[in-house]
Amino acid sequence: MEIGDLVTINNAPFEGKSLFVYENGDIGVIRGMVRGMSRSYSTCVVMLFKDFNEYHIPMAYMKKMEAPC
């Protein structure tokens, strides 16, 4: 994933809204990257379209949206 990619949240371990505000099914755009020691601990700064706020979300919780062609 790279800055500017559209992503969906679909691997979050909690059902519905939680302390972290984001939930499975939310859509956003990657605004920044924070690299960790492994992919599971790397996070991205994602602006969610539901409230236009930025959140640090683990890469393992996201899936890149791609055109179906």
Summary of the structure (lengths in Angstrom):
residues: 69
radius of gyration: 11.4
end to end distance: 18.9
largest distance: 36.8
contacts: 170
relative contact order: 0.31
helix: 9%
strand: 38%
